[in-house]
Amino acid sequence: MRTFVRLVVVLAVIGAALFYWLTTPERIYPSMIPAHEADLANGELLFWAGGCGSCHAVAKASGEEKLKLGGGQELKTPFGTFRVPNISPDNAHGIGGWSNADFVTAMVKGVSPDGRHYYPAFPYTSYQRMPMSDLLDLKAYLDTLPPVDNTVGPHDLSFPYNVRRGLGLWKLLYLDGKTFVPDPSASDAVNRGAYLVNGPGHCAECHTPRDFIGGLRTDRWLAGGPAPEGEGHIPNLTPVAEGLGGWSEADIAYSLETGFKPDYDTLGGSMTSVQENMAHLPAEDRAAIAAYLKSIPAIP
């Protein structure tokens, strides 16, 4: 009996050590950040492509209010309630005290400056596709925005989702650390659209269904599914009849610019804010997004 108990204890210790090792948060260190002269115009473009104001400003913000990223919105999901953080350049409550390495670590590793895993309600599985230069440009632009003195409360999640350390195992499945690589067989426009959709635009985070632990289903990429917050349905963006099959590239680009669909109806729900963000992009970027969406596999 004693031998059995000792074996159980040893196995438990080994299991705990293995869990701790596998779930250790990864960081980007300052020595890994290259010298970079920030391009604020590109940073602003990425800000709108990423829709930062749609989540991190107050709900239904418009105009200059979308530039005040004090957080506080609540995302109610099947896993619990996530509260969107303050990412304004406020030193006390936002990211004003973050280094470039802190910011890049958050964006591509999903890890906070104090070493905690971020929940994937923050779409770092998409942001990891962004190259270092774009991340640094975005950080430089965010630093120019108004600081907001707003404290955001903690998430409200049930067990086992409130055990942050376990996210290290989740990341082994869904965070591959790969930046976007252009398809040599595709046009420059399609590649640009692919980057904007799958990187900063993180369109798949809503338009792709998730499995039971919240990972995106790659076999249903951009094919629509239940809304992440649990109510309603997110449309199919692939070129099928119930998706964008009947839309031309011009239709898609025009809809992103104006909010009008080919049938003269308007985009609604959360797409209203997304479209307002996309309207800030240059016309060639909206056309590139359209070209990419018409090139992907059709998934009913």
Secondary structure by P-SEA (a helix, b strand, c coil): caaaaaaaaaaaaaaaaaaaaaaccccccccccccccccaaaaaaaaaaacccccccccccccccccccccbbbbbccccbbbbbbcccccccccccccaaaaaaaaccccccccccccccccccccccccaaaaaaaaaaaaaccccbbbbbbbbcccccccccaaaaaaacccccccccccccccaaaaaaaaaaacccccccccbbbcccccccccccccccccccccbbbbbccccccccccccaaaaaaaaaccccccccccccaaaaaaaaaaaccaaaaaaaaaaaaaccccc
